[in-house]
C-alpha cells in the first residue's frame, strides 16, 4: 500500500470519527437539557402535591368550614 493512500484513509477515518464524536456530544447535551426540564416539572409537581396535602389536612379543612359557617352566621 502506498504511503499517500494510507495517509488519505487515515485522514478520512479521523474526520468521520470526529463528526461522530461531535454528534454524540450534541445528543448527550440535548438529553441532559431535556432531563433537566423533566426534573423541574417533577419538582413543581411535588411542590403542588405538598401544598395540596397541607391544605387538605383535617384541621385546616374543619377550620375553614367552621370559619365559613361563622362568617355566614354574622351576615
N, C-alpha and C positions, 0 to 999 in steps of 0.2 A: 504494500500500500504506500502510496506517495505521501510525503510529509504534509504537503499543502492540502490534500484531501482529508487527512486526519485532523488537521487544524480546522478546516471548514466544518467537518462533522462535529467536532467538539464545541465550536462556536455556536452552531445551530442548537446543540444539546443544551448549552449554557443558557441561551436565550429562551428556549422552551421551558426549562426548569425555573428560570427567573419569573417568567409570566405565571407559571403555576403557583409559585410561592406567593407572589403578589395577590393573585386571585384568592388563595386560601386565607391570607391575612384580611382581605376585604370581607370575605364571607364570615370570618370569625368576629370581626368588628361589628358587622351588621347583626349577627346573632347576639352579641353582648348588649348592644343597644336595645334590641327587642326584649331581651330578658330583663333589662333594667326597667323598661316600661311596664312589663308584666309585674315585676316586683313592686313597682309604685302603685299599680292598680290593686294588688293584693294588700298593700299597706293601707290604702284608702278604704278598702272593703272591711278590713279588720277593724279599723277605727270606727267605721259606721256601725258595725255589729256591736262593738263595745259600747258605743253611745246608746244604741237601741236597748241593749241589755241593761244598762244603767237606768234608762227611762222606764223600762218595764219591771223594775224591782217592785215587789208588793207594797212596800212602804210608800214609795213615790206615787204609785197608781192610786192607792187608797187616799193618800194625802191630797192629790189633785181632785179626786171625786168629792171628798169632804169639802175642799175649798170651793168647788163649783156649786155644791149644794148650799153652802153658807152664803156665797155671793148671790145666788138665786133667791134665797130667803130674804136678803136685805133689800131687794127691789120691792 
